[in-house]
Structure formats: C-alpha cells, structure tokens
Amino acid sequence: MTHEAQANGVNPLDPHQPLKTPLDVLDVERRAHPQNTVLTADSAVTKAEKLERHGDQSDFLESDAKRIKINPTANLETGNGGITRSERRKGVAAVKPEYLVYPPGSNRDTGAAVQDDDAAEGAAHEAEQKPDNRGKRKEKSKGQNTSRSFGSSRDEVGLCGSRMMTPEFSPNECQYGEKCRFEHNLRKYLKDWKRADLGTFQGICPIWKAKGRCNVGWKCRFLASHMEERETEDGKKELVLIENPEVDESLKPQVTSAGIGTLNDISTSAKSDLMKRRFKTPKSDTYNKWLDIQTQRPEEYPDDPPITQDPQAENVVDEQKQEKQDDRASYISPPFLPAEKRKIYFGPETPVLAPLTTQGNLPFRRLCVSLGAQLTYSEMAMSLPLIQGQRSEWALMRAHESEATPPAFNPRTTIVKGYENIRDLKFGAQIAANKPWQALKTAEILTKLCPHLRLIDLNCGCPIDLVYRTGAGSALLDSQAKLDKIVRGMNAVSDDIPITVKIRMGTKDNKPTALKLVDRLVYGGQDAQVYGGGGSGVAAITLHGRSRQQRYTKSADWEYIADCAALIKRFNERGDKLADTIREADPSTQPAGGKVYFIGNGDCYSHIDYQRHLSEAQVDSVMVARGALIKPWVFEEIEKGQYLDKSATERLALVEHFVRYGLETWGSDEIGIGTTRRFLLEWLSFAYRYVPIGILAHLPPNLQDRPPAWRGRNDLETLLGSDNYKDWIKIRYIAPLAFLDTMLTLT
C-alpha cells in the first residue's frame, strides 16, 4: 500500500473502514474537548505504516492484555457465564453480563462504593466530634425546616402503668394518685393519645398469636386483635384484654419488660444495688488488693548478662542475681487459685457468630441460631457501665432461650475428656475493660447475676478510636503484661465460667504482635515463669487476621492465623504427652481439660471459605462476622456443605422473621416498634450488599468484592439489592403476595 492510497483515505488494514474521521464527529469533539488534538499515533495510520515497513506479524505471540486492547472481541479462556479471565477485575464482583445495568467497559461500570464496615465492630461507641462553642453566642437556626416536627416514638400522653394490663373497670389505683402525669381514663387514651393500629401481619399481634398473651397490653399497636367490649352484669360496656385460646397455658409468658423467652434478665433491685455500690464483690476486691501489691514489683526480668572477666561486672551480676532471689523469696502467692472450669468445645461442627456491636442484637442472634449458628456472643459491653448498673448496658446481656440449648457435637468423631454437651449452651458474654479492677469486678458480677453464660470473652480487638484511647479494646495488644494480669484475675473470680479473649494481629500494619501475645497467654510471661505461675488459663483465643490500623482495607491474613494455630497446637500436644505424669501442670492454672481452643476470624462468606480455613489454617473453628450480616444463611450453607441460592421471597421471609423476633423482644407498643424499625434498618444496611449466587459468573463469592450496578431476576430481588432506603419501602407495595405467603408459612 502506497502513501498515495493512504492520502486517498484507504485503510490498509480494513479497506471498508476509512481513515478520515467524519466531520460531524470532529466538530463535536472539538467543541467538547478543545484542548485535545488528534495525533497521528492515535489513528490507524500508525498501524498501516508498521504493516508496510515490517510486514505481517500476526503470528507473533502477544500477551492477553495486549490482544484484548487490539481486538476487544477476542475470547480468551471464556467460562463461568461468559466472563473471561481478563475481564474479571480485582475487588469487583463478577456479575453475569445479562444482569448488569451498564454494559461492561462503560464509564459507569464501576463497583459500588466501599462501605464503612467499622459499623459491625464498635461503631456505636464512636463519639461524635462536637465543636467547642464555649463563650460563643448561640446562632439562630436558619432554613425552611427549622420549624419542622420529626415526631416521636412515644405516645403524646402515655397510659399509666397501673392501667396497662387491667380491664377498664379495674379497682386498682395508681400509687401516685393525682400527681401522676399519665392517663388513667382508658377510653380517652385510646381515642385521643394512642396511635392507630397497624395493618402489618393482617392486624394480628405476633406476640399474642405466638404466646397467647401480649406483654404490653393496651399499648399494643395491634390492640384490636386481643381486646373486646363486654357487657357487665349491671349493663355497662367494659373493655377487656383477651387471651389466645389456641395457645397452651404453659406457653403463655409472664408479663415482664424484658421480652418473651429472654434469659439473664437482671432484677431492678440488683441494678439498684450496683448503682448505689451495695453489691458485694469480695473475690475481686481481695484479688485487686493483691494486684496493687504486685504492681510495685518488676513485671519483667531482663536476661542474665554474659559472664565477663571484669571483677566489677561480675559484682553487678551477683547483685542482680541476689535481688532476683530475694524478690522471688518475698513473692506472695495469689489469695486463691481459679476454680476448675466448665469444659467447653469448639470444633468443625460449631461455626461461631461473632460479637457484633448494634447488629448483634438478640433478634438477629436468634435468627442466626435458627439458620444454624452454633455459638453466639453478646454485643460488646463496657465494663464500667455494667459495674454502675446502667440499664442500657445490662440489656446487652440478655439471651434468647434458643441460645441456652447445647451446640452441635459429634461424639463419634471427637472425644473431649470431661465434656458434657448436655450442660453446654451457645451464648457467651463479651466485655471490654481498660483496667484490671474493672474486668475482675465485671467478671464476678456476671458470674453471680447471669446464670446462662457459656463463657466470658475479653475484647482485645475493637479498633474504634473512643475505645482505643481509653486503653481498652485493641489498646491491650500493646500492653501484654496488663492483659495477662486481667485474664489471670478474671479466671480467679469467675468460678466455673471459662475466660476467653478475642484479639487482632496487632495495632499497626506490618508489625504483628499476636504471635508473641498468644505465646504469653498460653505458656505464661517471663514473670509468671519466674514465680512458677504457668499460663494465664485462657480457654480459647480468637484471632482476627487484621491489624487495628488496617481496619477492613485489606483481606484477612490467614497465613498469620495459621502460624498462631500451629503454636497452640504444639502446646496442646505437649499437654497430652505430660498427662498422667509427675510433670503434669496444676489443673487450676490450666484451661478446661488442659486444651486451648483457637478460632480464626476474617472474610468467611461461604462454606468453601469455612472448610478451607479449617483445613489450611488448622483452626478449631471459624468465627463469622460481616458474612453473617450480609448472608445470615451462611451457617445453613456450612451445615449442608453447599451453596443456597435463596430467592427474593425467601430472603423477605427472613426479614419478617427478624421483625417478629424484634417485636417479641422489645414489645409491640410504640417504643418497641420504633426500636425494631431502627435495628431492622441497621441490618438492611448490610443485607442489601448480598449478590445472589444465581447471577454471579464466578464462585466462590468474595466478601471484599463490591458489585457493579446490577438488576435482579425479578423486581423484588432488585429492590432488596438497592442501597436506597426508599426502595426498601417499595417492597411492601410490589410484594403483597410474598408477604402473605410468608405469613401463612410462619403461622
């Protein structure tokens, strides 16, 4: 091909495609981008010149990426729904092309924004930074919404508690008499102050239908389903509450404020004693006094210096040795040794639901237990508010009766000496503390007031700044000596309840300290070895494969988790060899059964991830956190060993389960419904991120991947995957039959 042909606009590569750009395109391009000029290298002329000078080099093997650039239609290693290896982008979920809103390669074909996953781990304790307005005049609010009222989740005038559960003509009188600020006229309250009943669940109170009696009485927003007007003997009309005759009398709950089927409910008198400092904690008080004495002693002893010929240096060495011997001779043993702990078990058949702040509430844990979660934890509770008897913090210790059942255990494949599965239960409490005395007092109080506890877990991994700055959470990773004291003290005062810890790799990136910490907790620090104290007695350690600084920006490091698991495995094997010998350790200083369990945590999103972590990292079990928030049936997948492609209707049924559980926990009155709505939205802020298995082109799914804009297999599935809360509201309008079918199957 000659230059004359090129001048005439003939393309040597494709004679049917002209080299000259159409004038209309050039005109639009110049107007839109006046600074951009078309260069020769940007056109097909450069390729034509290379072809004329060097000949045809089509047989030359080029890289996949280069071939894709030259020929976008090239099909390279196509599979899994038509998505090629080169088209799969790191960090972006591989959705099948037919479900994408925007075509692949377009400017709008980008993954969703990275979510703030700290909400799953202590965000409720994050303090809002308020500006310092001291000494400044308060500015007047401006704008069109300054006089707008946002409403309240309470009745304008509440009904007096003395009238809440009684008939209209009850002779009971209010103890406050005329000074009471609540309404006592039942008909006036129902007409003027109480909001209208809800039509959800066909207007039938879910608590009354399930348990036969509603625990909020006249305040219920489904009141019409369990009230009626009866005629008395004197001809008057009286409003009365009725019970469900279809429910057995033994299943009808007592009327309490704690909810239905809840355990570990602390009495008002106990909270009052805590607030007024009348609650006695003799064990922790005695042990804390002993700790105060021990803090005046050196926590760590340096290694002995090398022997030299210098007489002065030898004198220094002799003095150091003498000081160490004198200090060891004056050592005072702890006031009492830990009691023998209850045997617990972690294994492949016991997937663990992580302690989740805000999202790990009782209704959500109950939902996960119904889907196969075998072990659960409370939300992280701060130790000082528990000691002070704060009601909001003690509410976190409540568990559902389903969490008091034994976890899964297969005696045919696993033998645990002394373990009684029938006495075991699923629920454990997690606390955070920054001082030994707080942790010890909290452990003793929980032991006395919460009879349904499997274990007490110490949080050493919370990355939130407010918790970290106080010295609690992940700050304990940098204070290993203090952490060791806390665990030993908690073991001493917790009677037969085991103590466990949850840690991270460290506080800073590329500087992991967890391996050293695990070694100290399992074998004991240098000070403990000097005094013959042995290990801390920790029963289980959970390691999250991320640092505090890292948060959720990178994937969890399961190789590092495997290294820590190997260390604990060696400890357990050594204990088995020394069993029934003279060198066997004192059982009071060892964990239950002399075995330390190790649980890995991070990015578990499917049964494939779960089984891979068990086999490759050699952990005893795996803790699931964000994966359960996005896909609660991950526990069901682990149990069945297969993917479950839940339909939109089935997922909507789980939402209804949660709502029912929430109303049973917090009540069906105005406050309870507002609380249920709040926590439902908290959960949906994670659940919408689920991408159905059926529209993915590559398995297994990755928890870190963010999907591009996609459409579901039906309208309901599309709305459930939307990040706009307004779309969640639309569900009630487009899926009435789904709601009806779900209700029929649940009732």
C-alpha positions, 0 to 999 in steps of 0.5 A, spaced: 500 500 500 502 506 497 502 513 501 498 515 495 492 510 497 493 512 504 492 520 502 486 517 498 483 515 505 484 507 504 485 503 510 490 498 509 488 494 514 480 494 513 479 497 506 471 498 508 473 502 514 476 509 512 481 513 515 478 520 515 474 521 521 467 524 519 466 531 520 460 531 524 464 527 529 470 532 529 466 538 530 463 535 536 469 533 539 472 539 538 467 543 541 467 538 547 474 537 548 478 543 545 484 542 548 485 535 545 488 534 538 488 528 534 495 525 533 497 521 528 499 515 533 492 515 535 489 513 528 490 507 524 495 510 520 500 508 525 498 501 524 498 501 516 505 504 516 508 498 521 504 493 516 508 496 510 515 497 513 515 490 517 510 486 514 505 481 517 506 479 524 500 476 526 503 470 528 507 473 533 505 471 540 502 477 544 500 477 551 492 477 553 492 484 555 495 486 549 490 482 544 484 484 548 486 492 547 487 490 539 481 486 538 476 487 544 472 481 541 477 476 542 475 470 547 480 468 551 479 462 556 471 464 556 467 460 562 463 461 568 457 465 564 461 468 559 466 472 563 473 471 561 479 471 565 481 478 563 475 481 564 474 479 571 477 485 575 480 485 582 475 487 588 469 487 583 464 482 583 463 478 577 456 479 575 453 475 569 453 480 563 445 479 562 444 482 569 448 488 569 445 495 568 451 498 564 454 494 559 461 492 561 467 497 559 462 503 560 464 509 564 459 507 569 461 500 570 464 501 576 463 497 583 459 500 588 462 504 593 466 501 599 462 501 605 464 503 612 464 496 615 467 499 622 459 499 623 459 491 625 465 492 630 464 498 635 461 503 631 456 505 636 461 507 641 464 512 636 463 519 639 461 524 635 466 530 634 462 536 637 465 543 636 467 547 642 462 553 642 464 555 649 463 563 650 460 563 643 453 566 642 448 561 640 446 562 632 439 562 630 437 556 626 436 558 619 432 554 613 425 552 611 425 546 616 427 549 622 420 549 624 419 542 622 416 536 627 420 529 626 415 526 631 416 521 636 416 514 638 412 515 644 405 516 645 403 524 646 400 522 653 402 515 655 397 510 659 399 509 666 402 503 668 397 501 673 392 501 667 396 497 662 394 490 663 387 491 667 380 491 664 377 498 664 373 497 670 379 495 674 379 497 682 386 498 682 389 505 683 395 508 681 400 509 687 401 516 685 394 518 685 393 525 682 400 527 681 401 522 676 402 525 669 399 519 665 392 517 663 388 513 667 381 514 663 382 508 658 377 510 653 380 517 652 387 514 651 385 510 646 381 515 642 385 521 643 393 519 645 394 512 642 396 511 635 392 507 630 393 500 629 397 497 624 395 493 618 402 489 618 401 481 619 393 482 617 392 486 624 394 480 628 399 481 634 405 476 633 406 476 640 399 474 642 398 469 636 405 466 638 404 466 646 397 467 647 398 473 651 401 480 649 406 483 654 404 490 653 397 490 653 393 496 651 399 499 648 399 494 643 399 497 636 395 491 634 390 492 640 384 490 636 386 483 635 386 481 643 381 486 646 373 486 646 367 490 649 363 486 654 357 487 657 357 487 665 352 484 669 349 491 671 349 493 663 355 497 662 360 496 656 367 494 659 373 493 655 377 487 656 384 484 654 383 477 651 387 471 651 389 466 645 385 460 646 389 456 641 395 457 645 397 452 651 397 455 658 404 453 659 406 457 653 403 463 655 409 468 658 409 472 664 408 479 663 415 482 664 419 488 660 424 484 658 421 480 652 418 473 651 423 467 652 429 472 654 434 469 659 439 473 664 434 478 665 437 482 671 432 484 677 431 492 678 433 491 685 440 488 683 441 494 678 439 498 684 444 495 688 450 496 683 448 503 682 448 505 689 455 500 690 451 495 695 453 489 691 458 485 694 464 483 690 469 480 695 473 475 690 475 481 686 476 486 691 481 481 695 484 479 688 485 487 686 488 488 693 493 483 691 494 486 684 496 493 687 501 489 691 504 486 685 504 492 681 510 495 685 514 489 683 518 488 676 513 485 671 519 483 667 526 480 668 531 482 663 536 476 661 542 474 665 548 478 662 554 474 659 559 472 664 565 477 663 572 477 666 571 484 669 571 483 677 566 489 677 561 486 672 561 480 675 559 484 682 553 487 678 551 480 676 551 477 683 547 483 685 542 482 680 542 475 681 541 476 689 535 481 688 532 476 683 532 471 689 530 475 694 524 478 690 522 471 688 523 469 696 518 475 698 513 473 692 506 472 695 502 467 692 495 469 689 489 469 695 486 463 691 487 459 685 481 459 679 476 454 680 476 448 675 472 450 669 466 448 665 469 444 659 467 447 653 468 445 645 469 448 639 470 444 633 468 443 625 461 442 627 460 449 631 461 455 626 461 461 631 457 468 630 461 473 632 460 479 637 457 484 633 456 491 636 448 494 634 447 488 629 448 483 634 442 484 637 438 478 640 433 478 634 438 477 629 442 472 634 436 468 634 435 468 627 442 466 626 441 460 631 435 458 627 439 458 620 444 454 624 449 458 628 452 454 633 455 459 638 453 466 639 456 472 643 453 478 646 454 485 643 460 488 646 459 491 653 463 496 657 465 494 663 464 500 667 457 501 665 455 494 667 459 495 674 454 502 675 448 498 673 446 502 667 440 499 664 442 500 657 448 496 658 445 490 662 440 489 656 446 487 652 446 481 656 440 478 655 439 471 651 434 468 647 432 461 650 434 458 643 441 460 645 441 456 652 440 449 648 447 445 647 451 446 640 452 441 635 457 435 637 459 429 634 461 424 639 463 419 634 468 423 631 471 427 637 472 425 644 473 431 649 475 428 656 470 431 661 465 434 656 458 434 657 454 437 651 448 436 655 450 442 660 453 446 654 449 452 651 451 457 645 451 464 648 457 467 651 458 474 654 463 479 651 466 485 655 471 490 654 475 493 660 481 498 660 483 496 667 484 490 671 479 492 677 474 493 672 474 486 668 475 482 675 469 486 678 465 485 671 467 478 671 464 476 678 458 480 677 456 476 671 458 470 674 453 471 680 447 475 676 447 471 669 446 464 670 446 462 662 453 464 660 457 459 656 463 463 657 466 470 658 470 473 652 475 479 653 475 484 647 482 485 645 480 487 638 475 493 637 479 498 633 474 504 634 478 510 636 473 512 643 475 505 645 482 505 643 484 511 647 481 509 653 486 503 653 481 498 652 479 494 646 485 493 641 489 498 646 491 491 650 495 488 644 500 493 646 500 492 653 501 484 654 503 484 661 496 488 663 492 483 659 495 477 662 494 480 669 486 481 667 485 474 664 489 471 670 484 475 675 478 474 671 479 466 671 480 467 679 473 470 680 469 467 675 468 460 678 466 455 673 465 460 667 471 459 662 475 466 660 476 467 653 479 473 649 478 475 642 484 479 639 487 482 632 494 481 629 496 487 632 495 495 632 499 497 626 500 494 619 506 490 618 508 489 625 504 483 628 504 482 635 499 476 636 504 471 635 508 473 641 501 475 645 498 468 644 505 465 646 504 469 653 497 467 654 498 460 653 505 458 656 505 464 661 510 471 661 517 471 663 514 473 670 509 468 671 515 463 669 519 466 674 514 465 680 512 458 677 505 461 675 504 457 668 499 460 663 494 465 664 488 459 663 485 462 657 480 457 654 480 459 647 483 465 643 480 468 637 484 471 632 482 476 627 487 476 621 487 484 621 491 489 624 487 495 628 490 500 623 488 496 617 481 496 619 477 492 613 482 495 607 485 489 606 483 481 606 484 477 612 491 474 613 490 467 614 497 465 613 498 469 620 492 465 623 495 459 621 502 460 624 498 462 631 494 455 630 500 451 629 503 454 636 497 452 640 497 446 637 504 444 639 502 446 646 496 442 646 500 436 644 505 437 649 499 437 654 497 430 652 504 427 652 505 430 660 498 427 662 498 422 667 505 424 669 509 427 675 510 433 670 503 434 669 501 442 670 496 444 676 489 443 673 487 450 676 492 454 672 490 450 666 484 451 661 478 446 661 481 439 660 488 442 659 486 444 651 486 451 648 481 452 643 483 457 637 478 460 632 480 464 626 476 470 624 476 474 617 472 474 610 468 467 611 462 468 606 461 461 604 462 454 606 468 453 601 471 459 605 469 455 612 472 448 610 478 451 607 480 455 613 479 449 617 483 445 613 489 450 611 489 454 617 488 448 622 483 452 626 478 449 631 473 453 628 471 459 624 468 465 627 463 469 622 462 476 622 460 481 616 458 474 612 453 473 617 450 480 616 450 480 609 448 472 608 445 470 615 444 463 611 451 462 611 451 457 617 445 453 613 450 453 607 456 450 612 451 445 615 449 442 608 456 443 605 453 447 599 451 453 596 443 456 597 441 460 592 435 463 596 430 467 592 427 474 593 421 471 597 425 467 601 430 472 603 423 477 605 421 471 609 427 472 613 426 479 614 419 478 617 422 473 621 427 478 624 421 483 625 417 478 629 423 476 633 424 484 634 417 485 636 417 479 641 423 482 644 422 489 645 414 489 645 409 491 640 407 498 643 410 504 640 417 504 643 418 497 641 416 498 634 420 504 633 426 500 636 425 494 631 424 499 625 431 502 627 435 495 628 431 492 622 434 498 618 441 497 621 441 490 618 438 492 611 444 496 611 448 490 610 443 485 607 442 489 601 450 488 599 448 480 598 449 478 590 445 472 589 449 466 587 444 465 581 447 471 577 454 471 579 459 468 573 464 466 578 464 462 585 466 462 590 463 469 592 468 474 595 466 478 601 471 484 599 468 484 592 463 490 591 458 489 585 457 493 579 450 496 578 446 490 577 438 488 576 435 482 579 431 476 576 425 479 578 423 486 581 423 484 588 430 481 588 432 488 585 429 492 590 432 488 596 439 489 592 438 497 592 442 501 597 436 506 597 432 506 603 426 508 599 426 502 595 426 498 601 419 501 602 417 499 595 417 492 597 411 492 601 407 495 595 410 490 589 410 484 594 403 483 597 403 476 595 410 474 598 408 477 604 402 473 605 405 467 603 410 468 608 405 469 613 401 463 612 408 459 612 410 462 619 403 461 622 
